[in-house]
Amino acid sequence: MGSLSHSEQEATLLGSDSESREQPKRIDEPLHLVHHHPGYLRLRAEAFVQPEDSSVVTAAQTAAETALGFRSWSHNPKTGSVVVEYDSATLDADDLLKRIAKSAGFRGVETSTGGKRNRQELVSAFLDSVQGVNQVVGQLTGERADLRELVPLTLLALSVVSFVLDKDRGRLPDWNNTLYHSYRVFMQWHRREVRTRERTARQEEESRGSHHESGIRL
């Protein structure tokens, strides 16, 4: 065989370099699936405990983002946790997991079991479940309400039933206790909105007071 020309050697080197970049570095750990419900995945890996621009995170994110049906990617470099949202009608969760694991170089996918989960993963899984229910409630109500409104309203309705039944209420809690908890839950879950309204009302009152004082001086 004849020797390769300079341009052919350069093309060969570029091709091999390209192939080496496409092959992910093997990671000696599986990609952990912490929580899943249709359209939502929470993943975790020690290899994700690094900046967003690291090769592993970038490869995994690119694999997810280029999948048909992908919606969003959220990475926490401190915990190595990643949340992926996708269109469950378009994209299969197993296919997406395998795609991410293969592109980033993980040793397959492993579902975290209850016995192996640490406290942080359990809390995350619980919050994921609540968030999932909240999303469903939002969809059913046309995004007009979520659990922040429905839970206090349910407690309020329960207090009314307890009040009407009075002594025949059975195991229902006292209406006054239920009404109090309804108020407390609503105010706690809407604390930011309440504080904003209070701040606005205070500013308006101060503004009216300053206008009144300036009118008196004139």
C-alpha positions as CSV (number, residue, x, y, z in Angstrom):
1,M,0.0,0.0,0.0
2,G,1.2,3.5,-0.7
3,S,1.8,6.0,2.0
4,L,-0.9,8.4,2.9
5,S,-0.7,12.0,1.8
6,H,-0.5,14.8,4.3
7,S,-4.1,15.7,3.8
8,E,-5.2,12.1,4.1
9,Q,-3.2,11.7,7.3
10,E,-4.7,14.9,8.7
11,A,-8.2,13.6,7.8
12,T,-7.5,10.3,9.5
13,L,-6.3,12.0,12.7
14,L,-9.3,14.3,12.8
15,G,-11.6,11.3,12.3
16,S,-10.0,9.3,15.1
17,D,-10.0,12.3,17.4
18,S,-13.7,12.8,16.6
19,E,-14.4,9.2,17.4
20,S,-12.5,9.4,20.7
21,R,-14.5,12.4,21.8
22,E,-17.8,10.6,20.9
23,Q,-16.9,7.6,23.1
24,P,-17.7,8.6,26.7
25,K,-15.2,7.8,29.4
26,R,-16.5,4.7,31.3
27,I,-17.9,5.5,34.8
28,D,-17.8,2.8,37.4
29,E,-21.2,3.4,38.8
30,P,-24.8,3.1,37.5
31,L,-27.1,6.1,36.9
32,H,-29.6,6.0,39.9
33,L,-33.3,6.6,39.2
34,V,-34.5,8.1,42.5
35,H,-38.1,8.9,41.5
36,H,-40.3,8.7,38.4
37,H,-43.8,9.5,37.4
38,P,-45.0,10.1,33.8
39,G,-43.2,13.2,32.4
40,Y,-40.8,13.5,35.4
41,L,-37.5,11.9,36.3
42,R,-35.2,12.5,39.3
43,L,-31.7,11.0,38.8
44,R,-28.6,10.9,41.0
45,A,-25.0,10.0,40.5
46,E,-21.7,10.8,42.2
47,A,-20.4,11.7,38.8
48,F,-22.9,14.5,38.7
49,V,-21.4,16.1,41.8
50,Q,-19.4,18.6,39.7
51,P,-20.0,21.8,37.7
52,E,-22.5,22.1,34.9
53,D,-19.8,22.3,32.2
54,S,-18.1,19.1,33.2
55,S,-17.8,16.4,30.5
56,V,-20.1,13.9,32.2
57,V,-22.9,16.4,33.0
58,T,-22.6,18.0,29.5
59,A,-22.8,14.6,27.8
60,A,-25.9,13.6,29.9
61,Q,-27.6,16.9,29.4
62,T,-27.0,16.9,25.6
63,A,-28.4,13.3,25.4
64,A,-31.5,14.4,27.2
65,E,-32.0,17.7,25.3
66,T,-31.6,16.1,21.9
67,A,-34.3,13.5,22.6
68,L,-37.7,14.1,20.9
69,G,-40.1,15.1,23.7
70,F,-37.5,16.6,26.0
71,R,-38.8,19.6,28.1
72,S,-36.4,20.7,30.8
73,W,-33.2,19.8,32.7
74,S,-32.3,20.9,36.2
75,H,-28.9,20.0,37.7
76,N,-27.8,20.4,41.4
77,P,-24.0,20.1,41.5
78,K,-23.9,19.9,45.3
79,T,-26.1,16.8,45.6
80,G,-25.5,15.2,42.1
81,S,-29.2,15.3,41.5
82,V,-30.8,15.9,38.2
83,V,-34.5,16.5,37.4
84,V,-35.6,15.8,33.8
85,E,-39.1,16.7,32.5
86,Y,-40.3,15.3,29.3
87,D,-43.5,14.6,27.2
88,S,-44.5,11.1,28.3
89,A,-46.8,10.8,25.2
90,T,-43.8,11.2,22.9
91,L,-40.8,9.9,24.9
92,D,-40.5,6.6,26.8
93,A,-38.8,6.9,30.2
94,D,-36.7,3.8,29.8
95,D,-35.5,4.9,26.5
96,L,-34.6,8.3,27.9
97,L,-32.7,6.8,30.9
98,K,-30.7,4.4,28.6
99,R,-29.9,7.2,26.3
100,I,-28.5,9.4,29.1
101,A,-26.6,6.6,30.8
102,K,-25.0,5.4,27.5
103,S,-24.0,8.9,26.4
104,A,-22.5,9.8,29.8
105,G,-20.7,6.5,30.2
106,F,-22.6,5.1,33.2
107,R,-22.7,1.4,34.0
108,G,-26.4,1.0,33.2
109,V,-29.4,2.3,35.2
110,E,-30.3,1.3,38.7
111,T,-33.6,2.1,40.5
112,S,-33.0,3.2,44.1
113,T,-34.8,1.0,46.6
114,G,-36.2,2.2,49.9
115,G,-33.6,0.3,51.9
116,K,-30.7,1.9,50.0
117,R,-32.1,5.5,50.0
118,N,-30.5,8.0,52.3
119,R,-32.6,10.6,54.1
120,Q,-32.1,13.3,51.4
121,E,-33.3,10.9,48.7
122,L,-36.4,10.0,50.7
123,V,-37.2,13.6,51.3
124,S,-36.6,14.4,47.6
125,A,-38.9,11.5,46.6
126,F,-41.7,12.7,48.9
127,L,-41.4,16.2,47.5
128,D,-41.4,14.8,44.0
129,S,-44.6,13.0,44.7
130,V,-46.3,16.1,46.2
131,Q,-45.1,18.1,43.2
132,G,-46.5,15.5,40.8
133,V,-49.9,15.6,42.6
134,N,-49.8,19.4,42.5
135,Q,-49.1,19.3,38.7
136,V,-52.1,17.0,38.2
137,V,-54.3,19.3,40.3
138,G,-53.1,22.3,38.3
139,Q,-53.9,20.6,35.0
140,L,-57.4,19.5,36.2
141,T,-58.3,23.0,37.4
142,G,-56.8,24.7,34.3
143,E,-53.9,26.2,36.4
144,R,-56.5,28.2,38.4
145,A,-55.7,26.4,41.7
146,D,-53.3,23.9,43.2
147,L,-52.8,22.2,46.6
148,R,-52.1,25.5,48.3
149,E,-55.8,26.4,47.7
150,L,-57.4,23.0,47.7
151,V,-56.0,21.8,51.0
152,P,-57.2,24.8,53.0
153,L,-60.6,24.7,51.2
154,T,-61.0,21.0,52.1
155,L,-60.3,21.8,55.7
156,L,-62.8,24.7,55.6
157,A,-65.5,22.5,54.1
158,L,-64.7,19.9,56.8
159,S,-65.1,22.5,59.5
160,V,-68.5,23.5,58.1
161,V,-69.7,19.9,58.1
162,S,-68.4,19.4,61.7
163,F,-70.3,22.6,62.7
164,V,-73.5,21.5,61.1
165,L,-73.4,18.0,62.5
166,D,-72.3,19.3,65.9
167,K,-72.6,16.3,68.4
168,D,-73.4,13.9,65.6
169,R,-70.1,14.5,63.9
170,G,-68.6,11.2,65.1
171,R,-64.8,11.2,64.5
172,L,-64.7,14.5,62.7
173,P,-62.5,17.1,64.5
174,D,-64.0,20.1,66.2
175,W,-65.1,22.7,63.7
176,N,-63.2,25.5,65.4
177,N,-59.9,23.5,65.3
178,T,-60.4,22.6,61.7
179,L,-61.2,26.2,60.8
180,Y,-58.1,27.4,62.6
181,H,-55.9,24.9,60.8
182,S,-57.5,25.9,57.5
183,Y,-56.6,29.5,58.1
184,R,-53.0,28.6,59.3
185,V,-52.3,26.4,56.3
186,F,-53.6,29.0,53.8
187,M,-51.6,31.8,55.4
188,Q,-48.4,29.7,55.6
189,W,-48.6,28.5,52.0
190,H,-49.4,32.1,50.8
191,R,-46.9,33.8,53.0
192,R,-45.1,35.5,50.2
193,E,-48.3,36.9,48.6
194,V,-49.6,38.0,52.0
195,R,-46.4,39.9,52.8
196,T,-46.4,41.5,49.4
197,R,-50.0,42.7,49.9
198,E,-49.2,44.0,53.4
199,R,-46.1,45.8,52.1
200,T,-48.1,47.4,49.3
201,A,-50.9,48.5,51.6
202,R,-48.4,50.0,54.1
203,Q,-46.7,51.9,51.2
204,E,-50.0,53.2,50.0
205,E,-51.0,54.3,53.5
206,E,-47.6,56.1,54.0
207,S,-48.1,57.7,50.6
208,R,-51.6,59.0,51.5
209,G,-50.2,60.3,54.9
210,S,-47.4,62.2,53.2
211,H,-49.8,63.8,50.7
212,H,-52.1,64.7,53.5
213,E,-49.3,66.4,55.4
214,S,-48.1,68.3,52.4
215,G,-51.7,69.5,51.8
216,I,-51.9,70.8,55.4
217,R,-48.7,72.7,55.0
218,L,-49.9,74.4,51.8
